[in-house]
């Protein structure tokens, strides 16, 4: 079976993890601090705060902003459900905005109609690694006193207007789940341009403790910590960070190879009637964390039928990005019209794409799609 995704892990990551284990320091420690600094520098963030997942990074971001009951947080429904859940975690109400049909991201155009006097934040997602057009959103939010949080879970290595995606964000959340390019198994990062937010985020991830466990253990004098506010246990381990440091060194090569494979997919599928392949937007370059195609009525099969045909041929494709407003967890949750969200979640599928994918494997995938359309292999 050709998998939809396979992490690019090898002996270097195994050795780094083993070194962390034998060092005797396996909890949050010096490797986490190094990973924070190097990752933040790579994505154009002033400060990095390593955490246990992108979900906890998003929760921390909204908590840091003081968002709570009675507040509204605008989010795309077309996203993994964690984006919406984080608003609920702080007691706020998620408000679903529609997305743009080409890149699957919210925009200033789709967000403005759902803003109210209760809107405290907007969460913009770089869906599948496709950089959202954030500058108009930043201007819109700044003009109304609304915080903009960037859910860059999929975007490590993507670029926006010549800079790394997420660069300069007040708050941006990142994922290191195995489906992402850069993985630590589980794990995440919060980057910020604000030193005070970084300091408080580091405290909150460690139960609100006044001094970190690493600093306490390294001190030559007794340290009696205090707990300055109610916090969380959102720490990353040094074992994870050790793997992340190796992965970070491979990120540029990962992006290069995935963009090469994405271009080949586009060339092999461009002449298929009723099929639209995802492409870079005018304002940036994707890392192609996911390569998705939209199946239009002109194609002989619908999306689910094409998924079944691919599976029959040994290809593990996936249905397109979920629509959170259709999930049972949000049954009855009020929302306006979301026609583009519903069209994309019903009509898109994610094709296999991973660093070690061969041209033969890619030819197998595209061969099925072309054959179902009555075309010869390219």
C-alpha positions as CSV (number, residue, x, y, z in Angstrom):
1,X,0.0,0.0,0.0
2,X,1.3,3.4,-0.9
3,X,0.8,5.5,2.3
4,X,-0.6,9.0,2.2
5,X,2.3,10.2,4.4
6,X,5.5,8.8,5.8
7,X,7.8,10.7,8.2
8,X,11.4,11.1,7.0
9,X,13.2,9.6,10.1
10,X,16.4,7.7,10.2
11,X,19.6,6.8,12.2
12,X,20.4,10.5,13.0
13,X,17.1,10.9,14.9
14,X,17.5,7.6,16.6
15,X,21.0,8.5,17.8
16,X,19.9,12.0,19.0
17,X,17.0,10.4,21.0
18,X,19.4,7.8,22.5
19,X,21.9,10.6,23.4
20,X,19.1,12.4,25.3
21,X,18.2,9.2,27.2
22,X,21.7,8.4,28.2
23,X,22.4,12.0,29.2
24,X,20.1,11.5,32.2
25,X,18.0,14.6,31.3
26,X,14.9,13.4,29.5
27,X,12.3,16.0,30.6
28,X,12.1,19.6,29.5
29,X,15.7,20.8,29.5
30,X,18.6,22.1,27.4
31,X,17.6,20.4,24.2
32,X,14.2,22.0,24.4
33,X,15.7,25.4,24.9
34,X,18.0,24.9,21.9
35,X,15.1,23.7,19.7
36,X,13.0,26.7,20.7
37,X,15.7,29.1,19.7
38,X,16.6,27.4,16.4
39,X,13.0,26.8,15.3
40,X,11.9,30.4,16.1
41,X,14.9,31.7,14.1
42,X,14.0,29.4,11.2
43,X,10.4,30.6,10.9
44,X,11.0,34.3,11.7
45,X,9.7,34.3,15.2
46,X,11.4,36.3,18.0
47,X,10.7,33.7,20.7
48,X,9.7,30.1,20.7
49,X,7.9,28.2,23.4
50,X,7.9,24.4,22.9
51,X,4.8,22.6,24.1
52,X,3.2,19.1,23.9
53,X,1.1,19.7,20.7
54,X,-0.2,22.4,18.4
55,X,-3.5,22.1,20.2
56,X,-2.0,23.1,23.5
57,X,-0.1,25.9,21.7
58,X,-3.5,27.2,20.4
59,X,-5.1,26.9,23.8
60,X,-2.2,28.8,25.4
61,X,-2.5,31.5,22.7
62,X,-6.1,32.2,23.5
63,X,-5.5,31.9,27.2
64,X,-2.7,34.4,27.0
65,X,-5.1,36.8,25.2
66,X,-7.5,36.6,28.1
67,X,-10.3,35.3,25.9
68,X,-13.2,33.7,27.8
69,X,-16.9,33.3,28.2
70,X,-19.0,35.8,26.2
71,X,-16.2,36.3,23.6
72,X,-16.3,35.1,20.0
73,X,-13.4,33.6,18.1
74,X,-13.6,33.5,14.3
75,X,-12.2,30.2,12.9
76,X,-12.5,28.3,9.6
77,X,-14.7,25.3,9.8
78,X,-12.5,23.8,7.1
79,X,-9.8,22.7,9.4
80,X,-8.9,19.9,11.8
81,X,-11.3,20.2,14.7
82,X,-8.7,21.3,17.2
83,X,-8.8,24.8,15.7
84,X,-12.5,25.2,16.8
85,X,-12.0,23.3,20.0
86,X,-9.5,25.7,21.4
87,X,-12.0,28.5,21.5
88,X,-14.3,26.2,23.5
89,X,-11.5,25.3,25.9
90,X,-11.4,28.9,27.1
91,X,-15.2,29.2,27.3
92,X,-15.5,31.3,24.1
93,X,-17.8,30.7,21.1
94,X,-16.2,29.6,17.8
95,X,-17.8,31.5,14.9
96,X,-17.3,29.8,11.5
97,X,-16.1,31.8,8.5
98,X,-16.1,30.4,5.0
99,X,-12.9,30.0,3.0
100,X,-11.6,31.0,-0.4
101,X,-12.2,28.4,-3.1
102,X,-8.6,28.3,-4.5
103,X,-6.4,27.9,-1.4
104,X,-9.0,26.7,1.2
105,X,-8.1,29.5,3.7
106,X,-10.1,32.2,5.3
107,X,-9.4,35.7,4.2
108,X,-10.3,39.3,5.1
109,X,-13.1,39.0,2.6
110,X,-14.7,35.9,4.3
111,X,-14.0,37.0,7.9
112,X,-15.3,40.6,7.8
113,X,-19.0,39.6,7.4
114,X,-19.0,37.4,10.6
115,X,-17.2,39.9,12.9
116,X,-19.4,41.3,15.7
117,X,-18.8,43.5,18.8
118,X,-18.0,40.3,20.7
119,X,-15.2,39.2,18.4
120,X,-12.0,39.0,20.4
121,X,-9.8,37.0,18.1
122,X,-9.5,35.4,14.6
123,X,-7.6,32.2,14.0
124,X,-6.2,31.9,10.5
125,X,-5.0,28.5,9.3
126,X,-2.4,27.8,6.7
127,X,-4.3,24.8,5.5
128,X,-2.3,21.9,4.2
129,X,0.8,24.1,4.2
130,X,-0.8,26.6,1.8
131,X,0.1,30.1,3.2
132,X,-3.0,32.2,3.9
133,X,-3.0,35.8,2.9
134,X,-2.5,37.2,6.4
135,X,-1.5,40.8,5.7
136,X,-5.1,42.0,4.9
137,X,-6.3,40.0,7.9
138,X,-3.7,41.7,10.1
139,X,-4.9,45.1,8.9
140,X,-8.6,44.2,9.4
141,X,-8.0,42.9,12.9
142,X,-5.7,45.7,14.0
143,X,-8.3,48.3,12.9
144,X,-10.9,46.7,15.1
145,X,-8.8,45.8,18.1
146,X,-9.0,42.1,17.4
147,X,-6.2,39.6,18.0
148,X,-5.0,37.5,15.1
149,X,-3.7,34.1,16.0
150,X,-1.9,32.1,13.2
151,X,-2.5,28.4,13.2
152,X,0.6,27.4,11.3
153,X,0.3,23.7,12.2
154,X,1.1,22.6,8.7
155,X,3.3,25.5,7.5
156,X,6.9,24.9,8.6
157,X,8.9,25.6,5.5
158,X,6.1,27.5,3.6
159,X,6.8,31.1,2.6
160,X,4.6,34.2,2.5
161,X,5.6,37.3,0.6
162,X,9.2,36.3,0.6
163,X,9.4,35.5,4.3
164,X,8.8,32.3,6.2
165,X,5.1,31.7,6.9
166,X,4.3,32.9,10.4
167,X,7.2,35.4,10.5
168,X,6.4,38.4,12.7
169,X,3.2,36.9,14.1
170,X,2.2,38.1,17.5
171,X,1.2,34.5,18.2
172,X,1.6,31.5,15.9
173,X,1.1,27.8,16.7
174,X,3.0,24.9,15.1
175,X,2.6,21.2,15.0
176,X,5.2,18.4,15.0
177,X,2.8,15.5,14.6
178,X,4.0,12.7,12.3
179,X,1.7,14.0,9.4
180,X,3.7,17.2,9.3
181,X,7.0,17.7,7.6
182,X,9.0,18.2,10.7
183,X,8.0,15.7,13.4
184,X,8.9,15.0,17.0
185,X,6.3,12.2,17.3
186,X,4.0,14.5,19.1
187,X,4.8,18.1,20.0
188,X,4.2,21.7,19.1
189,X,5.5,25.2,19.4
190,X,4.2,28.7,20.1
191,X,6.1,31.5,18.5
192,X,5.6,35.1,19.4
193,X,7.0,38.6,18.7
194,X,6.2,39.7,22.3
195,X,8.7,38.9,25.1
196,X,6.1,39.2,27.8
197,X,3.9,36.7,26.1
198,X,6.8,34.3,25.7
199,X,7.7,34.6,29.4
200,X,4.2,34.0,30.6
201,X,3.7,31.1,28.1
202,X,6.8,29.4,29.4
203,X,5.4,29.7,33.0
204,X,1.9,28.6,32.0
205,X,3.1,25.4,30.3
206,X,4.8,24.4,33.5
207,X,1.9,24.7,36.0
208,X,2.4,28.5,36.4
209,X,5.7,27.8,38.3
210,X,7.8,30.9,39.1
211,X,11.1,29.1,38.1
212,X,11.4,26.3,35.6
213,X,12.2,22.8,36.7
214,X,15.4,22.9,34.6
215,X,16.6,26.2,36.3
216,X,15.7,24.8,39.8
217,X,17.7,21.6,39.2
218,X,20.7,23.4,37.8
219,X,20.9,25.9,40.7
220,X,23.7,25.4,43.3
221,X,21.4,26.9,46.0
222,X,18.1,25.6,47.2
223,X,15.2,27.1,45.2
224,X,11.7,27.2,46.6
225,X,9.3,27.8,43.7
226,X,5.9,29.4,43.9
227,X,2.9,29.0,41.5
228,X,2.0,32.5,40.3
229,X,-1.2,31.5,38.5
230,X,-3.2,28.4,37.5
231,X,-1.2,26.8,34.7
232,X,-1.0,23.6,32.7
233,X,1.3,20.7,32.0
234,X,2.1,21.4,28.4
235,X,5.8,20.6,28.3
236,X,7.9,19.0,25.6
237,X,10.6,16.5,26.5
238,X,14.3,16.7,25.7
239,X,13.9,13.4,23.8
240,X,11.4,15.0,21.5
241,X,13.5,18.1,21.1
242,X,16.5,16.1,20.2
243,X,14.6,14.5,17.4
244,X,13.2,17.9,16.4
245,X,16.7,19.4,16.1
246,X,17.8,16.8,13.6
247,X,14.5,17.2,11.7
248,X,15.0,21.0,11.6
249,X,18.3,20.5,9.8
250,X,16.5,18.5,7.1
251,X,13.6,20.9,6.7
252,X,14.9,22.7,3.6
253,X,15.5,19.4,1.8
254,X,12.1,18.2,2.8
255,X,10.5,21.2,1.3
256,X,12.6,21.0,-1.9
257,X,11.6,17.4,-2.5
258,X,7.9,17.9,-1.7
259,X,7.7,20.8,-4.1
260,X,9.4,18.7,-6.7
261,X,6.9,15.9,-6.3
262,X,4.0,18.4,-6.2
263,X,5.1,19.9,-9.5
264,X,5.3,16.4,-11.0
265,X,1.7,15.7,-9.8
266,X,0.5,18.9,-11.4
267,X,2.2,18.0,-14.7
268,X,0.8,14.5,-14.7
269,X,-2.8,15.5,-13.9
270,X,-3.2,18.9,-15.5
271,X,-5.0,17.5,-18.6
272,X,-7.5,15.4,-16.6
273,X,-11.0,16.9,-17.2
274,X,-12.8,17.7,-14.0
275,X,-9.8,17.6,-11.7
276,X,-8.2,20.7,-10.1
277,X,-4.8,20.4,-8.4
278,X,-3.7,22.6,-5.5
279,X,-1.1,25.3,-6.4
280,X,0.9,28.0,-4.9
281,X,-1.1,31.2,-4.3
282,X,0.1,34.5,-5.8
283,X,1.5,35.6,-2.4
284,X,3.6,32.6,-1.4
285,X,5.0,29.1,-1.7
286,X,3.6,26.0,-0.1
287,X,5.6,23.3,1.6
288,X,2.9,20.9,0.2
289,X,2.4,19.3,3.6
290,X,-0.7,18.0,1.8
291,X,-1.3,17.7,-1.9
292,X,-5.0,17.8,-2.6
293,X,-7.1,17.7,-5.7
294,X,-10.7,18.8,-6.2
295,X,-13.0,16.5,-8.1
296,X,-15.6,18.4,-10.1
297,X,-18.8,17.0,-11.7
298,X,-17.0,16.7,-15.1
299,X,-14.8,13.9,-13.7
300,X,-16.5,10.5,-14.3
301,X,-16.4,9.5,-10.6
302,X,-17.3,11.5,-7.5
303,X,-14.7,11.9,-4.7
304,X,-15.7,8.9,-2.7
305,X,-15.7,6.7,-5.8
306,X,-12.3,7.8,-6.7
307,X,-11.0,7.2,-3.2
308,X,-12.4,3.6,-3.5
309,X,-10.7,3.1,-6.8
310,X,-7.4,4.3,-5.4
311,X,-7.7,2.0,-2.4
312,X,-8.4,-0.9,-4.7
313,X,-5.2,-0.2,-6.5
314,X,-3.2,-0.1,-3.2
315,X,-3.1,3.7,-2.8
316,X,-3.9,5.2,0.6
317,X,-5.5,8.5,-0.3
318,X,-7.6,10.5,2.2
319,X,-10.8,12.5,2.1
320,X,-10.3,16.2,2.0
321,X,-10.1,18.4,5.1
322,X,-13.0,18.1,7.5
323,X,-15.7,20.7,8.0
324,X,-15.9,21.1,11.8
325,X,-19.5,22.4,11.7
326,X,-20.6,19.0,10.4
327,X,-19.1,17.0,13.2
328,X,-21.3,15.6,16.0
329,X,-19.3,17.7,18.5
330,X,-20.8,20.8,16.9
331,X,-24.3,19.6,16.2
332,X,-26.7,22.4,16.6
333,X,-23.9,25.0,16.8
334,X,-25.3,28.1,14.9
335,X,-23.4,29.2,11.7
336,X,-24.0,31.2,8.6
337,X,-23.7,29.8,5.1
338,X,-20.5,28.0,4.3
339,X,-20.9,26.9,0.7
340,X,-17.2,26.8,-0.3
341,X,-16.3,24.9,2.9
342,X,-18.9,22.3,2.2
343,X,-17.9,22.1,-1.5
344,X,-14.2,21.5,-0.7
345,X,-14.8,19.1,2.2
346,X,-17.1,17.0,-0.1
347,X,-15.1,17.2,-3.3
348,X,-11.4,17.1,-2.4
349,X,-9.0,14.3,-1.6
350,X,-5.4,14.2,-0.4
351,X,-3.0,12.2,-2.5
352,X,0.1,10.4,-1.1
353,X,3.1,12.7,-0.7
354,X,6.2,12.0,1.3
355,X,9.9,12.6,1.1
356,X,11.0,9.1,0.0
357,X,8.1,8.7,-2.5
358,X,9.4,7.3,-5.8
359,X,8.4,8.3,-9.3
360,X,7.0,4.7,-9.8
361,X,4.7,5.2,-6.8
362,X,3.6,8.5,-8.1
363,X,2.9,7.0,-11.5
364,X,0.8,4.4,-9.8
365,X,-1.3,7.1,-8.1
366,X,-1.7,9.2,-11.2
367,X,-2.3,6.2,-13.4
368,X,-5.4,5.3,-11.5
369,X,-6.8,8.8,-11.7
370,X,-6.1,9.0,-15.4
371,X,-7.5,5.6,-16.1
372,X,-10.8,6.4,-14.3
373,X,-11.0,9.4,-16.5
374,X,-10.6,7.3,-19.6
375,X,-7.0,8.7,-20.3
376,X,-3.8,6.8,-20.9
377,X,-0.9,7.0,-18.4
378,X,1.1,10.2,-18.9
